[in-house]
Amino acid sequence: MTDQPVSVIYHAYTALWAGSLAVGCLFLLMFSVLGATALAASLCRRGDGL
């Protein structure tokens, strides 16, 4: 997680589409890391390992 609020990241770009893209990439990255962590935890619980 970043120490900057989403609004700071969004308003750091002059073009609105660029700010939206940056925030979208941030959320996509956070959700993919969360999903990978959940998958790894599930595999470890089943005993399949990584």
C-alpha positions as a printed NumPy array, in Angstrom:
array([[  0.   ,   0.   ,   0.   ],
       [  1.227,   3.475,  -0.728],
       [  1.495,   6.234,   1.905],
       [ -0.127,   8.667,  -0.531],
       [ -3.89 ,   8.886,  -0.806],
       [ -5.432,   7.913,  -4.128],
       [ -6.397,  11.541,  -4.786],
       [ -2.728,  12.6  ,  -4.697],
       [ -1.815,   9.951,  -7.257],
       [ -4.806,  10.868,  -9.422],
       [ -4.076,  14.608,  -9.379],
       [ -0.341,  14.153, -10.008],
       [ -1.086,  13.914, -13.745],
       [ -2.281,  16.79 , -15.907],
       [ -4.436,  14.588, -18.139],
       [ -7.454,  13.033, -16.438],
       [ -7.064,   9.798, -18.395],
       [ -3.469,   9.429, -17.172],
       [ -4.511,   9.859, -13.544],
       [ -7.288,   7.321, -14.   ],
       [ -4.877,   4.887, -15.621],
       [ -2.361,   5.294, -12.783],
       [ -5.004,   4.688, -10.113],
       [ -6.377,   1.738, -12.07 ],
       [ -2.91 ,   0.188, -12.324],
       [ -2.384,   0.696,  -8.601],
       [ -5.638,  -1.089,  -7.735],
       [ -4.939,  -3.851, -10.248],
       [ -1.514,  -4.408,  -8.712],
       [ -2.904,  -4.468,  -5.17 ],
       [ -5.66 ,  -6.946,  -6.087],
       [ -3.261,  -9.211,  -7.982],
       [ -0.898,  -9.353,  -4.99 ],
       [ -3.86 , -10.06 ,  -2.709],
       [ -5.056, -12.819,  -5.045],
       [ -1.598, -14.385,  -5.28 ],
       [ -1.332, -14.351,  -1.486],
       [ -4.735, -15.999,  -1.11 ],
       [ -3.817, -18.646,  -3.694],
       [ -0.501, -19.395,  -1.962],
       [ -2.244, -19.679,   1.403],
       [ -4.844, -22.008,  -0.083],
       [ -2.195, -24.231,  -1.691],
       [ -0.175, -24.38 ,   1.518],
       [ -3.283, -25.372,   3.508],
       [ -4.031, -28.164,   1.042],
       [ -0.468, -29.368,   1.287],
       [  0.367, -28.847,  -2.392],
       [  3.099, -26.315,  -1.639],
       [  4.104, -23.683,  -4.109]])
